[in-house]
């Protein structure tokens, strides 16, 4: 399975990362780690939820 982000989704992730960095750089790292975890779960269980 291949997971792709639309341009708008990628821009939202970037903006969210910038927002968290403005609060505390560690928050950005945790946010991106959480996104990676969710992507890993989607990859492992592609039919685990409605599209």
Long-range contacts (C-beta under 8 A, 24 or more apart in sequence): 1-42, 1-43, 1-46, 3-39, 3-42, 3-43
